[in-house]
């Protein structure tokens, strides 16, 4: 009489089913982690863009304050009144300009965010200076150790026609890209001639 020894083990089909179940179990958490990371990056960029827009608003308010405190007093929007919807501007830190807070304003019509389609031109691209400040500060200057960012920023001012020439609407736009997706922050605020 012969003894038949039966060995139990996994068949090929059982192994494939086990691998499929394992892949489904791992894919879910990995997908959630990837979506969480993408959301965190998008949130960070949104916060940076909001701060960049606020920074530009403060720049224009400082120009206004400097004009009003100058001796003799200059027009309250001197230096930024040429920044219109058809010819938006950028602001750049310069050295030793006592008439305008050490800053210069330049027109950036090639980078008009306020029409369609939006044109992202390097004339309004922001760069970050990482050599002089470990946290980096943003500038339009592409020279030296400044590193290119994905952010573009510009602004324009609208003054109402008629009697109230002591108010103006300041519009700031910051655009950036994540891959092929174009994102933006547009902020507006009223600024006033505080001498009235």
HELIX and SHEET records of a PDB file:
HELIX    1   1 UNK A   12  UNK A   69  1                                  58    
HELIX    2   2 UNK A  109  UNK A  111  5                                   3    
HELIX    3   3 UNK A  122  UNK A  124  5                                   3    
SHEET    1   A 2 UNK A  89  UNK A  93  0                                        
SHEET    2   A 2 UNK A 103  UNK A 107 -1                                        
SHEET    1   B 5 UNK A 137  UNK A 139  0                                        
SHEET    2   B 5 UNK A 125  UNK A 129 -1                                        
SHEET    3   B 5 UNK A 146  UNK A 158 -1                                        
SHEET    4   B 5 UNK A 167  UNK A 178 -1                                        
SHEET    5   B 5 UNK A 181  UNK A 192 -1                                        
END                                                                             
